[in-house]
């Protein structure tokens, strides 16, 4: 299944706890769209978040974020795993 990396920018009030909560909400609804969110990275100082997910297509990955918490990424790119 394709891998996608998304990038959220300028997230207001970003904290480690808020990102963990949003990720948990993604996990709760991901099966509905055939998506599996694996990991996320964030920077509290810049308000940025990156999420790595397996999804049948870009639209399915976006749909999970939209339904679970409404925080849709500004960018989403299909990526290949390397070493």
C-alpha positions in Angstrom: 0.0 0.0 0.0 1.3 3.5 -0.8 2.9 5.6 2.0 2.1 9.3 2.4 3.8 12.0 4.5 1.7 15.0 5.3 2.7 18.4 6.6 0.6 20.7 8.8 1.9 24.2 9.3 1.1 27.1 11.7 -0.9 24.9 14.0 -2.1 27.3 16.8 -1.4 26.2 20.4 0.6 23.1 19.4 1.7 20.9 22.3 2.9 17.3 22.6 -0.4 16.4 24.3 -2.5 18.0 21.6 -0.7 16.1 18.9 -0.9 12.8 20.7 -4.7 13.4 21.2 -5.2 14.2 17.5 -3.2 11.1 16.5 -5.4 9.0 18.8 -8.5 10.3 17.1 -6.9 9.4 13.7 -6.4 5.9 14.9 -10.0 5.6 16.0 -11.4 6.3 12.5 -8.6 5.1 10.2 -10.0 1.7 9.5 -13.1 3.2 8.0 -11.0 4.6 5.2 -8.4 1.7 4.9 -5.7 3.9 6.3 -3.0 3.2 8.9 -1.3 6.2 10.6 2.1 5.0 11.7 4.1 7.9 13.3 4.1 11.6 13.6 6.7 14.3 14.3 6.2 17.8 15.5 7.9 21.1 16.4 6.1 23.1 19.1 8.1 26.2 18.3 7.1 26.4 14.6 3.6 24.8 14.9 4.5 22.1 12.4 3.4 18.4 12.3 4.3 15.6 9.9 2.4 12.4 9.8 3.3 9.1 8.1 0.5 6.9 6.9 -0.3 3.9 4.6 -3.4 4.7 2.6 -5.0 3.5 -0.6 -4.7 7.1 -1.9 -4.1 10.6 -0.8 -7.8 11.4 -0.5 -8.3 8.6 2.1 -5.5 9.9 4.3 -7.0 13.4 4.1 -10.5 12.0 5.0 -9.2 10.5 8.2 -7.8 13.9 9.4 -11.0 15.7 8.3 -13.3 13.4 10.2 -11.2 12.8 13.3 -10.3 16.3 14.2 -10.6 18.6 11.2 -6.9 19.5 11.0 -6.2 18.9 7.3 -2.6 19.1 6.2 -1.5 21.8 3.8 0.7 19.3 1.9 0.6 15.5 1.4 3.1 13.6 -0.6 3.5 10.0 -1.6 6.8 8.7 -0.4 8.9 5.5 -0.6 10.6 4.0 2.4 14.4 3.9 2.4 17.0 2.6 4.8 
